[in-house]
Amino acid sequence: MNWTDWIYLGIGLAIGRWIWGESNSDRRVLQVSTSPADLSRDRQRELAYQMAIEMSQFKGGFLSRTSHELRSPLNGIIGVHQLILADLCENTAEEREFITQAHESALKMVQILDEVIGVARVEQGTDALELQPVQLAEMLSQVKTLTHLKAENRNLWMTIQIPEPEIFVLADPKWFRQVLLNLVNGAIDTMQQGKITLSVLSVDSDYAYVVLEDERPAEFWQESIDLLNSVLDEPLKPDSFEPKARSPEFSLLLSQTLMEAMNGRLERLAIPESEETLSRIQCSIPLVALETDQ
């Protein structure tokens, strides 16, 4: 071998060593814990991808239900106007009554359309985790707007209690909203009757605690919790979040991973034996201490 061959060999070995190092570096990144400092871009993109699928499916169902809801007031308006145009009103008072009914139907349509606009305004954001102060009252108001119609259609009694406006938490607004939507929609989808309550249980110096309480037996979550605990103890694999099938376990795992990425936690609270038909899931999220003027 002459000196040029040695040069080419050295360059090849250097390139190979660099590629091997990058490959090992990627593998090490995938195995780190879910803390904001260590969360890799690949994992953030994976979480964002899965969250986008969840939100896409939610929007599809929401728009489908909304379209159905719009037909009722629209048909009412058309029917009333047909009666008036066909001169079928017996007197002016009856005609005025029909116009009032049409006006009420139009207002109902405006309300439903406002909710559709609310869904459309849910920001797309970026793949990166963006922790910022989030007003808890505004966040729960958005969740209420996006889910109450679905609960009403299933004849479920749902209450979302809006907290005091001065409570702010440190979270990515898009990710935190998706966690709450996953929890509420999961309850709605798996209940035939009963009550659902989303509220702020308490606030201490470090965390705010948002609790979902519903009338599902505690055993409903046991399989999901067991799966969650076993998976969280293992390093993340590239195919860990492959959406082969939607299930409560998958949504719970996704929500828990999102919460841990925001320094939060998702856990099932203990239920007294006298209330064994209840289920409580607690979402702990870091609190923001806002400075006040002295």
Stockholm file with secondary structure:
# STOCKHOLM 1.0

chainA/1-294         MNWTDWIYLGIGLAIGRWIWGESNSDRRVLQVSTSPADLSRDRQRELAYQMAIEMSQFKGGFLSRTSHELRSPLNGIIGVHQLILADLCENTAEEREFITQAHESALKMVQILDEVIGVARVEQGTDALELQPVQLAEMLSQVKTLTHLKAENRNLWMTIQIPEPEIFVLADPKWFRQVLLNLVNGAIDTMQQGKITLSVLSVDSDYAYVVLEDERPAEFWQESIDLLNSVLDEPLKPDSFEPKARSPEFSLLLSQTLMEAMNGRLERLAIPESEETLSRIQCSIPLVALETDQ
#=GR chainA/1-294 SS CCHHHHHHHHHHHHHHHHHHHHHHHHHHHHTSCSCTTTCCHHHHHHHHHHHHHHHHHHHHHHHHHHHHHHHHHHHHHHHHHHHHHTTCCSSHHHHHHHHHHHHHHHHHHHHHHHHHHHHHTSCCCCSSCCCEEEEHHHHHHHHHHHHHHHHHHTTCEEEECCCCTTCEEEECHHHHHHHHHHHHHHHHHTCSSSEEEEEEEEECSSEEEEEEEESSCTHHHHHHHHHHHHHHTSCCCTTTTCCSSCCHHHHHHHHHHHHHHTTCEEEECCCCGGGTTCEEEEEEEEBCCCCCCC
#=GC SS_cons         CCHHHHHHHHHHHHHHHHHHHHHHHHHHHHTSCSCTTTCCHHHHHHHHHHHHHHHHHHHHHHHHHHHHHHHHHHHHHHHHHHHHHTTCCSSHHHHHHHHHHHHHHHHHHHHHHHHHHHHHTSCCCCSSCCCEEEEHHHHHHHHHHHHHHHHHHTTCEEEECCCCTTCEEEECHHHHHHHHHHHHHHHHHTCSSSEEEEEEEEECSSEEEEEEEESSCTHHHHHHHHHHHHHHTSCCCTTTTCCSSCCHHHHHHHHHHHHHHTTCEEEECCCCGGGTTCEEEEEEEEBCCCCCCC
//
